[in-house]
Amino acid sequence: MVPLLICALVSLSVAESNLDILYPELEHSRTIYVTENGPKLNVVAEQAKIVSRRGGNVTFPCQIQRDQQLPPSRKMRIKWTKLTSDYLKEVDVFVSMGYHKKSYGSFHGRVHLQSSSPMDASLVMTDITLDDYGRYKCEVIDGLEDDTVVVSLELEGVVFPYFPRLGRYNLNFYDAERACRDQDAVVASFDQLYDAWRGGMDWCNAGWLSDGSVQYPISTPREPCGGKNTVPGIRNYGLRDKDKSHYDVFCFTSFHKGKFYYLIHPSKLTYDEAVRACQKDGAQIAKVGQMFAAWKLNKYDRCDAGWLADASVRYPIYHPRRRCSPTEAAVRFSGFPDKKHKLYGVYCYKENN
């Protein structure tokens, strides 16, 4: 073995000498590769996906597995970031190094490390919001060693299609974002729409999703909705110009802590009277997202058409029956009537103190 090694070194030296003679103007260097016996630091998560709801608390698991032969480290750095839906950007959430800890942006004051042991990098997040939905990355850096793991946060909630009083296909992407916000919701992701479709959602109008794509879910194929002989699924228009393209939107909302209710009133109301009636009752006129959440998540059921904040008239039916959505459970939509018509009641929403 030793003579063979000497022979190889001599051959290498001769080859380098020949190169120097033939190409004196060349600059060359030697790269040495060192192979180790595997990583000395691993980061693992016992769950790749966790589920919570708006207003809840959650723990993102992240455990450090460190080679015992590594010397003790006082400068191990733990960093949590949130990945954007296209994975092109990361939003800082929390950083810890020794006694130094910092939370960022909307996460400030709502996140901290669980720290159940020196090797626990799990992140605790409180008072979950609709915007917290998504994928989070735990990164641990210890000297020259580092590793990462990704954990997804899903929210219990409901997806609903939406268009404003202007009519269908009037929203560019940024208008769509505002429209969902105004109705106590956010623009739904593809995964949320897919889950809704698997739950039976069928809607023939294309709408924006959070990644900038335009899609719609079809459970019962038919001629006006992609063709009668097509298979059920999510119809996809692809990514669209966020400024110039106009569609409806699919919104997502989750549980709310307040009280959603139909206001008992001696007479029918105009829209302005409905707004004042809720205020007089110590509440606000309810939003579309609040009705969908009450219907889907709290099984709210009432066969009375009532005004909502966007001046639409709707009513939620959880138990189908004659004269009240006889074929399916649904939030029934009566349109955007003249605000001066005294034909409807009102749904209110009162925040819990």
C-alpha positions in Angstrom: 0.0 0.0 0.0 2.8 2.5 0.9 4.8 1.9 -2.4 1.5 2.5 -4.3 0.9 5.8 -2.5 4.5 7.0 -3.2 4.0 6.1 -6.8 0.8 8.1 -7.0 2.4 11.1 -5.4 5.3 11.0 -7.8 3.0 10.7 -10.8 1.0 13.7 -9.5 4.2 15.7 -9.1 5.4 14.8 -12.6 2.0 15.8 -14.1 2.1 19.2 -12.3 5.7 19.8 -13.5 4.7 19.0 -17.1 1.8 21.4 -16.9 4.1 24.2 -15.6 6.4 23.6 -18.6 3.7 23.4 -21.2 1.4 26.2 -19.8 3.6 28.6 -17.7 0.9 31.3 -17.8 -1.7 29.1 -16.0 -2.6 29.6 -12.4 -3.9 26.4 -10.8 -4.7 25.4 -7.2 -5.3 22.1 -5.4 -8.6 21.3 -3.7 -8.6 18.9 -0.8 -11.9 17.1 0.0 -12.4 15.9 3.6 -15.1 13.3 4.3 -16.6 13.1 7.7 -18.7 10.4 9.3 -22.0 12.1 8.8 -23.5 15.3 10.3 -22.8 16.2 13.9 -25.9 18.3 14.3 -29.5 17.3 13.3 -32.8 19.2 13.7 -36.0 17.1 13.7 -39.7 17.7 14.2 -41.9 15.0 15.6 -44.8 16.5 13.5 -44.5 18.0 10.0 -48.0 19.5 10.3 -49.9 21.0 13.2 -53.5 22.3 13.3 -55.0 25.1 15.3 -57.6 27.8 15.0 -57.8 31.6 15.2 -57.3 32.8 18.7 -55.6 29.5 19.8 -52.1 28.7 20.9 -49.7 26.3 19.2 -46.2 24.8 19.6 -44.1 24.2 16.6 -41.9 21.2 17.4 -38.1 21.4 16.8 -35.6 19.2 18.6 -31.8 19.4 18.4 -29.8 16.2 18.1 -26.1 17.1 18.8 -23.0 14.9 18.7 -21.8 14.4 22.2 -18.2 14.8 21.0 -18.8 18.4 20.0 -17.6 20.9 22.7 -20.2 22.8 24.7 -21.5 25.8 22.8 -22.7 29.0 24.3 -23.4 30.6 21.0 -25.9 28.2 19.4 -28.2 30.2 17.2 -31.9 29.3 16.8 -33.8 31.1 14.1 -37.5 30.7 13.1 -38.7 32.1 9.9 -42.0 31.9 7.9 -41.8 30.8 4.2 -43.8 32.7 1.6 -46.2 30.6 -0.5 -43.7 30.6 -3.4 -40.7 29.7 -1.1 -38.8 32.7 -2.5 -38.7 34.7 0.6 -38.5 34.2 4.4 -40.1 36.4 7.0 -38.3 36.7 10.3 -40.3 35.4 13.3 -37.9 34.8 16.2 -34.1 34.6 16.9 -32.3 33.3 20.0 -28.6 33.1 20.8 -27.7 32.6 24.4 -29.4 35.2 26.5 -30.3 37.3 23.5 -33.8 36.8 22.1 -35.8 38.8 19.6 -39.3 38.5 17.9 -40.3 40.4 14.8 -43.2 42.2 13.2 -46.7 40.9 13.9 -45.1 38.0 15.9 -43.7 40.4 18.5 -44.9 39.5 22.0 -46.7 36.3 20.7 -43.7 33.9 20.3 -41.1 32.4 22.6 -39.1 29.2 22.8 -40.5 26.3 24.8 -37.1 25.5 26.2 -38.1 22.3 28.0 -34.5 21.2 27.7 -31.2 22.6 26.3 -31.9 20.7 23.1 -35.5 22.0 22.7 -35.9 24.7 20.0 -39.7 24.4 19.8 -41.5 27.7 19.2 -44.7 28.6 21.1 -47.1 31.0 19.4 -50.1 32.5 21.1 -53.3 34.2 19.9 -53.2 32.7 16.4 -54.3 34.9 13.5 -55.5 34.1 10.0 -52.2 35.4 8.7 -50.2 32.9 10.7 -51.3 30.1 8.4 -48.3 28.7 6.4 -44.9 27.0 6.6 -42.3 27.8 9.2 -38.6 26.9 9.2 -36.5 26.1 12.3 -32.8 26.7 11.7 -30.1 25.8 14.2 -26.5 27.0 13.8 -23.8 25.7 16.1 -20.3 26.8 14.9 -19.7 25.2 11.5 -22.7 22.8 11.9 -26.2 23.7 10.9 -29.5 22.1 10.0 -33.1 23.0 9.3 -36.6 21.5 9.5 -40.0 22.9 8.2 -43.3 22.6 10.0 -46.7 23.6 8.5 -49.5 25.4 10.5 -53.0 24.7 9.2 -56.1 26.4 10.6 -59.6 25.0 11.1 -61.9 27.1 9.1 -64.1 27.6 6.0 -63.5 28.7 2.5 -66.2 30.8 0.7 -66.5 32.5 -2.7 -66.9 36.2 -2.7 -67.7 39.1 -5.1 -68.7 42.7 -4.1 -71.8 44.8 -4.9 -70.1 45.8 -8.2 -70.8 42.3 -9.5 -68.8 39.3 -10.6 -65.2 39.5 -12.0 -64.5 43.0 -10.8 -61.6 42.4 -8.5 -57.9 42.5 -9.3 -55.6 40.7 -6.8 -55.2 43.6 -4.5 -58.9 44.4 -4.5 -59.5 40.8 -3.7 -57.2 41.0 -0.7 -59.1 44.0 0.6 -62.4 42.4 0.0 -61.6 39.4 2.1 -60.2 41.6 4.9 -63.3 43.6 4.9 -65.3 40.4 5.5 -63.2 39.2 8.4 -61.2 36.8 6.2 -58.0 36.4 4.1 -57.5 35.2 0.5 -57.5 31.4 0.6 -54.5 29.2 -0.3 -54.7 26.4 -2.9 -54.4 23.8 -0.1 -57.4 25.4 1.6 -59.5 25.4 -1.6 -58.5 21.8 -2.3 -59.6 20.7 1.2 -62.9 22.6 0.6 -63.4 20.8 -2.8 -62.7 17.5 -1.1 -65.4 18.4 1.3 -67.9 18.9 -1.5 -67.4 22.5 -2.6 -68.7 23.2 -6.1 -68.5 26.7 -7.6 -68.4 27.7 -11.2 -66.9 31.2 -10.9 -63.1 31.6 -11.0 -61.5 33.4 -8.1 -58.1 34.6 -6.9 -56.0 32.5 -4.5 -53.2 33.7 -2.3 -50.4 32.6 -4.6 -51.8 34.9 -7.4 -53.4 32.0 -9.4 -57.0 31.9 -10.4 -58.9 28.7 -9.9 -62.4 27.2 -9.1 -63.6 23.9 -7.6 -66.0 21.6 -9.5 -67.5 18.5 -7.9 -70.3 18.0 -10.5 -68.9 18.5 -14.1 -71.3 20.4 -16.4 -71.2 22.2 -19.7 -70.7 25.9 -18.4 -68.0 24.8 -16.0 -65.2 23.2 -18.0 -67.4 20.7 -19.8 -69.9 18.0 -19.0 -67.5 15.1 -19.8 -64.6 16.4 -17.7 -63.5 14.9 -14.4 -64.2 16.7 -11.1 -61.4 18.7 -9.7 -59.9 22.2 -9.3 -60.0 24.1 -12.6 -56.9 26.2 -13.0 -56.4 29.4 -15.0 -52.8 29.7 -13.8 -51.0 32.8 -12.6 -52.6 36.0 -13.7 -51.6 39.7 -13.8 -52.4 41.0 -10.3 -53.1 44.5 -11.5 -54.9 44.0 -14.8 -56.8 40.7 -14.4 -60.2 40.8 -12.7 -62.0 37.8 -11.1 -63.9 36.9 -7.9 -62.0 35.7 -4.9 -62.0 32.7 -2.5 -61.7 33.8 1.1 -60.8 31.9 4.2 -61.9 32.5 7.8 -61.7 30.7 11.1 -63.4 30.6 14.5 -64.2 33.9 16.1 -64.4 34.7 19.8 -67.5 36.9 19.6 -71.2 36.3 19.3 -72.9 36.0 16.0 -76.7 36.4 16.1 -79.9 37.4 14.3 -81.3 40.5 16.0 -84.9 40.1 17.0 -86.6 43.4 15.9 -90.3 44.4 15.7 -90.1 45.4 12.1 -88.1 44.8 8.9 -85.2 47.2 8.3 -83.5 49.3 5.6 -79.7 48.8 5.5 -79.0 52.0 7.4 -81.6 51.1 10.0 -80.0 47.6 10.3 -76.6 49.2 11.0 -78.0 51.4 13.7 -80.1 48.6 15.3 -76.9 46.5 15.8 -75.1 49.4 17.3 -78.0 50.1 19.6 -77.7 46.5 20.8 -74.0 47.0 21.6 -72.8 45.2 18.5 -71.8 45.8 14.9 -73.6 44.6 11.8 -72.0 41.2 11.0 -69.6 40.5 8.1 -69.9 37.7 5.5 -67.0 35.8 6.9 -68.5 35.8 10.4 -71.7 34.3 9.0 -69.8 31.6 7.2 -67.8 30.8 10.3 -70.9 30.6 12.5 -72.6 28.4 9.9 -69.8 26.0 9.2 -67.9 25.8 12.5 -70.7 26.5 15.0 -73.6 24.9 13.1 -75.6 28.2 13.1 -78.9 27.8 11.4 -81.6 30.4 10.8 -84.1 30.7 7.9 -84.4 34.5 8.1 -82.8 36.7 5.4 -80.8 39.5 6.9 -78.5 42.4 6.1 -74.7 42.0 6.4 -72.0 44.7 6.5 -71.3 44.6 2.7 -75.1 45.4 2.1 -75.7 41.9 0.9 -78.6 39.8 2.2 -78.0 36.2 3.2 -79.1 33.5 5.7 -77.3 30.4 7.0 -78.9 26.9 6.8 -77.1 24.1 8.5 -80.1 21.7 8.5 -81.7 21.6 5.0 -85.5 21.7 5.1 -88.5 22.7 3.0 -88.5 26.4 2.1 -85.1 26.7 3.7 -82.4 25.3 1.3 -84.2 21.9 0.9 -81.3 20.2 -1.0 -78.2 21.2 0.9 -76.6 22.9 3.9 -75.5 26.4 2.7 -75.3 30.1 3.3 -78.0 31.3 1.0 -77.4 34.5 -1.0 -80.3 36.8 -1.8 -78.2 39.4 -3.6 -77.4 43.1 -3.1 -80.9 44.7 -2.9 -81.7 48.4 -2.8 -80.5 49.6 0.6 -83.7 51.5 1.1 -85.9 48.4 1.0 -87.6 47.5 4.3 -87.7 43.8 3.6 -85.1 42.2 5.8 -83.8 41.7 9.3 -80.2 41.9 10.3 -77.4 39.7 11.6 -75.1 41.3 14.3 -71.7 40.5 15.8 -70.7 41.3 19.3 -67.1 41.0 20.5 -66.5 39.2 23.8 -65.1 41.4 26.5 
